[in-house]
Amino acid sequence: MDPKTAYDELAKLTREAALLGSVGELLEWDQHSVMPPAGAGHRSDQISLLAGMRHKRFTDPRVGELLSALEGSRLSLGDTPEAADIKELRCAYDKAVKLPGRLVEELAKAASLAQEEWVAARRESDFSKFLPWLEKILKLTREKAKAYGLPGEPYDALLDDFEPGAKSAEVSAVFSALREDLIKLLDKVRGSSRQPDASAVEGDFDPVVQKLFAESVIGAMGFDFDSGRLDTTAHPFCVGIGAGDTRILTRYNPKRLPNGLLAAMHEAGHALYEMGLDKQNRFGLPSAEAVSLGIHESQSRIWENQVGRSRAFWEHFFPQAQRLFRSSLGKVKLDDFYGAINEVKPSYIRVEANEAYYNLHILLRFELERALLSGDLKPAEVPVEWNTRFKKYFGVAVDKDSNGCLQDVHWAAGLIGYFPTYTLGNLYAAQFFAKANSEMPDLAKKISSGDLFGLRGWLKERIHRHGKRYRAGVLCHRVTGGPLSHKPLIEYMSAKYGEIYGF
């Protein structure tokens, strides 16, 4: 068979599988935004059926035959989107065919139901109500890891789903180096006599007005409202359904302005990545998909932290915030607001944590996930183990389950192996942003004038448009000239906190 003919047929089959997946993503968005709670059971049946259909379509023997026909052909050679598609589809296919359709459907159904139970358990701060679902998710996830049969510890097989090629031991080594320097930095912050006044970001902030402000900011970032929308939910997230349809959800704190806005900027960063992929022409192919969740997270963290917590950003947007929230911010000075939005102190909630403590949240979850999967930690022991480690790492006692082990939806959603990508994203973000600054010396000046399109264009050109053409490590080297390192993140935080805390 002519390689071009085989490639076109392969693209048609993978596109059909991806279309089924996008329908499932639409149902999940609906579930987390507007679906009545009583519809959970029926929705789980829908999602389970779709997951099974997609799995069956993608693991059709014909897909394997076409891949075999293409491997070694002219289309599989060189640095091209087609060559990357063939390579990445082979990896995905070889893993997918090891999973029984029954397991795929069971896991999808359990995750759909578990997420609804998690919402209720979190609302009531009662881990015991979620425990049976965590046990079920873990049982199915262990079965999934075993079916993959990859070398190394079971966690590696799950991590590979989110960060292709990554190994737990390698991630752990990077995290250990980060932890060592992070603790030194936190010691300097804690030892400083200069402390920001957190009340500068506290007050009365109408969620309806917050949404208008958030829409204004993400619009300035380049979020296309003709191709996307912003809604509210219990746990912020982004879903890229397809060409022309990317949706983000956030939540607002009526007493603290930064929480909802930074979460919206975070999810909009994900959305810009989705919008920057060539889904119009290559939907269903790896060359139109994000390279990894670590890289995906880097895009959201750049906008949330390097931009959203920067002085330059607020030099432009703080006057707007003061006009919208005059009673709470009218007399607040920019310096005080900037210091408060970057206050470094322990917080229970990961998505509301400052940049330094955020990574300790991830390290804690990474350790617990590996222990849960290996069986060293029993699901029923999670609250006690969580609270013990949290007190050790953060110096604060957890007061209730909703501020501890019930705060994240990931385990309910079956996303075990996902959490490490958040800190990997922070590391990539700092390294990418440092490179962007070196190539655009006037970047801070542009941001302070409200011009965010320069950064958006740089990210689209260097990262978004490639899709999975390069694995994360290779992409990092191509963009920054070196391998992933924790040092740019430490240097970035040290410079900022040194200014704010006076060390």
Secondary structure, 3 states (H helix, E strand, C coil): CCHHHHHHHHHHHHHHHHHHHHHHHHHHHHHHHCCCHHHHHHHHHHHHHHHHHHHHHHCCHHHHHHHHHHCCCHHHCCCCHHHHHHHHHHHHHHHHCCCCHHHHHHHHHHHHHHHHHHHHHHHHCCHHHHHHHHHHHHHHHHHHHHHHCCCCCHHHHHHHHHCCCCCHHHHHHHHHHHHHHHHHHHHHHHCCCCCCCHHHHECCCCHHHHHHHHHHHHHHHCCCCCCEEEEECCCCEEEEEECCEEEEEECCECCEHHHHHHHHHHHHHHHHHHHHCCHHHHCCCHHHCCCCHHHHHHHHHHHHHHHCCCHHHHHHHHHHHHHHCHHHHCCCCHHHHHHHHCCCCCCCCHHHCCHHHHHHHHHHHHHHHHHHHHCCCCHHHHHHHHHHHHHHHHCCCCCCHHHCCCCCCCCCCCCCCCCHHHHHHHHHHHHHHHHHHHHCCCHHHHHHCCCCHHHHHHHHHHCHHHCCCCCHHHHHHHHHCCCCCCHHHHHHHHHHHHHHHCC
